Amino acid sequence: MIGQVILFISGLIFSLFLPRMPLAIIPRLRAMDGQLAPYPSPQPIDQHLVSQLLILRTIWNVSFLFAMIPLVLGFIILQSQPAPLIFGLFIGGGWAILSRIIPNEDFSIPNTPYSNSLIHQVNELRVGEKNCCNIPNLAWEVTAVRCQECRYTHLSQPRPDLGRVRADGWVGRLRLILLDGHPIIAEGSIKE
């Protein structure tokens, strides 16, 4: 009985983490270096950031297909032979898909940390006129986009994962996989 529970949990964990792996691995490859500031420094608002956000959005959307693998495989195998591992794959794959298609706070689908509106806002900050101080220098900090000179907040949006190489070891990688690219701080919890 314990062996079957362990097999079920193994299949569940594998199928929950599989769709999140491309976002945790691909942007951090040496070939994908987007000329971003090193982690965890604030990221300047420039064309490299906008390009990286577009790449991350594409990877996040394509990784949806990785959730289909255990779901379809589990469904096909469960038709002929019920097994705890396969049932875990099927449940985990279904849960991974549901977690991405359930709308977020503003009812946008999919529930992506790299929405078109966010990328558009960041690009508008990049090309738009900044009149907060004499020498505006915008950077995306953990909680908001602020001018580094006068500290004026231009966009009160927490920074999602930007695909930068991290130096926080296995704890950081596990947190990255669990958060699926979403910021560690919820937007409503920010106090200005």
C-alpha positions as CSV (number, residue, x, y, z in Angstrom):
1,M,0.0,0.0,0.0
2,I,2.8,2.4,0.9
3,G,4.6,1.6,-2.3
4,Q,1.5,2.5,-4.4
5,V,1.1,5.8,-2.6
6,I,4.8,6.6,-3.2
7,L,4.3,5.7,-6.9
8,F,1.2,7.9,-7.1
9,I,3.0,10.9,-5.5
10,S,6.1,10.4,-7.7
11,G,3.9,10.5,-10.9
12,L,2.0,13.5,-9.5
13,I,5.2,15.5,-8.7
14,F,6.8,14.6,-12.1
15,S,3.8,15.7,-14.1
16,L,3.4,18.9,-12.0
17,F,7.1,19.9,-12.5
18,L,7.5,18.8,-16.1
19,P,5.7,21.9,-17.7
20,R,7.6,24.2,-15.4
21,M,11.1,22.9,-16.4
22,P,11.5,24.7,-19.8
23,L,11.0,28.1,-18.1
24,A,13.5,27.1,-15.4
25,I,16.1,25.8,-17.8
26,I,15.9,27.3,-21.3
27,P,16.3,31.1,-20.5
28,R,19.4,30.3,-18.3
29,L,21.3,28.6,-21.1
30,R,24.5,30.4,-22.2
31,A,23.1,30.8,-25.7
32,M,20.0,32.6,-24.3
33,D,22.0,35.3,-22.5
34,G,19.8,38.4,-23.0
35,Q,22.4,40.9,-21.8
36,L,20.5,41.4,-18.6
37,A,21.8,42.8,-15.3
38,P,23.0,40.0,-13.0
39,Y,20.5,38.5,-10.6
40,P,19.2,39.9,-8.2
41,S,20.1,43.5,-9.2
42,P,17.4,45.8,-10.5
43,Q,17.0,45.3,-14.3
44,P,17.2,48.5,-16.4
45,I,14.2,49.1,-18.6
46,D,15.7,48.7,-22.1
47,Q,15.2,46.7,-25.3
48,H,17.0,43.7,-23.9
49,L,14.3,43.4,-21.1
50,V,11.4,43.7,-23.6
51,S,13.0,41.1,-25.8
52,Q,13.6,38.8,-22.8
53,L,10.0,39.2,-21.7
54,L,8.7,38.2,-25.1
55,I,11.0,35.2,-25.2
56,L,9.8,34.2,-21.7
57,R,6.2,34.6,-22.7
58,T,6.8,32.2,-25.7
59,I,8.5,29.6,-23.5
60,W,5.8,29.8,-20.9
61,N,3.1,29.3,-23.5
62,V,4.9,26.4,-25.3
63,S,5.6,24.7,-22.0
64,F,1.8,24.2,-21.8
65,L,2.4,21.3,-24.2
66,F,4.7,19.6,-21.7
67,A,1.7,19.2,-19.4
68,M,-0.2,17.4,-22.2
69,I,2.5,14.6,-22.3
70,P,1.7,13.1,-18.9
71,L,-2.0,13.8,-19.3
72,V,-2.4,12.0,-22.7
73,L,0.1,9.3,-21.7
74,G,-1.8,8.7,-18.5
75,F,-5.2,8.6,-20.2
76,I,-4.0,6.1,-22.8
77,I,-2.4,3.7,-20.3
78,L,-5.2,4.0,-17.8
79,Q,-7.6,2.6,-20.5
80,S,-5.9,-0.7,-20.3
81,Q,-4.1,-0.9,-16.9
82,P,-4.7,1.1,-13.8
83,A,-1.4,1.9,-12.1
84,P,-0.8,4.4,-9.3
85,L,2.2,6.0,-11.1
86,I,0.2,6.5,-14.2
87,F,-2.8,7.8,-12.3
88,G,-0.5,10.3,-10.6
89,L,0.8,11.4,-14.1
90,F,-2.8,11.9,-15.3
91,I,-3.9,13.9,-12.2
92,G,-0.7,16.0,-12.1
93,G,-0.9,16.8,-15.9
94,G,-4.5,17.8,-15.5
95,W,-3.8,20.0,-12.5
96,A,-0.9,21.6,-14.3
97,I,-3.2,22.5,-17.2
98,L,-5.9,23.8,-14.9
99,S,-3.5,26.0,-13.0
100,R,-2.6,27.7,-16.3
101,I,-6.1,28.2,-17.7
102,I,-7.8,29.4,-14.5
103,P,-8.1,33.1,-14.8
104,N,-6.0,35.4,-12.5
105,E,-7.2,38.4,-10.6
106,D,-8.0,40.5,-13.7
107,F,-9.7,37.5,-15.4
108,S,-7.0,37.1,-18.1
109,I,-6.4,33.7,-19.6
110,P,-3.9,32.1,-19.5
111,N,-2.7,32.9,-16.0
112,T,0.8,34.0,-17.2
113,P,3.3,36.1,-15.4
114,Y,4.3,37.5,-18.8
115,S,1.0,39.0,-20.0
116,N,0.8,41.1,-23.2
117,S,-0.4,44.1,-21.1
118,L,2.6,43.9,-18.8
119,I,5.1,43.7,-21.7
120,H,3.3,46.6,-23.4
121,Q,3.5,48.7,-20.2
122,V,7.2,48.0,-19.8
123,N,7.8,48.9,-23.5
124,E,5.8,52.1,-23.0
125,L,8.1,53.0,-20.1
126,R,11.1,52.3,-22.3
127,V,10.1,54.4,-25.3
128,G,7.9,57.0,-23.5
129,E,8.9,60.3,-22.1
130,K,10.0,60.2,-18.5
131,N,9.7,63.5,-16.6
132,C,10.2,62.4,-13.0
133,C,13.6,64.0,-12.7
134,N,16.4,65.6,-14.8
135,I,18.2,62.3,-15.5
136,P,15.6,59.5,-15.4
137,N,17.1,56.0,-15.0
138,L,14.3,53.4,-14.8
139,A,14.9,49.9,-13.4
140,W,12.6,47.1,-12.5
141,E,13.2,46.3,-8.8
142,V,11.6,43.3,-7.0
143,T,8.4,45.3,-6.2
144,A,8.1,48.0,-8.9
145,V,9.7,49.9,-11.7
146,R,11.4,52.9,-10.2
147,C,13.7,55.7,-11.2
148,Q,17.0,55.0,-9.7
149,E,17.8,58.7,-9.3
150,C,14.6,60.2,-7.7
151,R,13.0,56.9,-6.6
152,Y,9.7,57.8,-8.3
153,T,7.5,54.6,-9.0
154,H,6.5,54.4,-12.6
155,L,4.9,51.0,-12.5
156,S,3.7,49.3,-9.3
157,Q,4.1,45.7,-10.6
158,P,6.3,43.0,-8.9
159,R,9.0,41.7,-11.2
160,P,8.4,38.1,-12.5
161,D,11.3,35.8,-13.1
162,L,13.4,37.3,-15.9
163,G,15.3,34.1,-16.8
164,R,18.6,35.4,-15.4
165,V,21.2,33.0,-14.1
166,R,20.7,32.7,-10.4
167,A,23.2,32.2,-7.6
168,D,20.8,31.1,-4.9
169,G,21.4,27.4,-5.4
170,W,18.8,24.6,-5.1
171,V,16.4,26.6,-2.9
172,G,16.2,29.3,-5.6
173,R,15.7,26.7,-8.3
174,L,12.9,25.0,-6.3
175,R,11.2,28.3,-5.6
176,L,11.5,29.2,-9.3
177,I,9.8,25.9,-10.3
178,L,7.1,26.2,-7.7
179,L,6.3,29.8,-8.7
180,D,6.2,29.0,-12.4
181,G,7.7,32.4,-13.3
182,H,5.3,34.4,-11.1
183,P,6.8,37.1,-8.8
184,I,7.5,36.0,-5.2
185,I,5.5,39.0,-4.0
186,A,1.8,39.4,-4.8
187,E,0.7,42.7,-6.4
188,G,-1.8,43.4,-3.7
189,S,0.7,42.9,-0.9
190,I,2.9,45.9,-1.9
191,K,2.8,48.9,0.4
192,E,4.1,52.1,-1.1
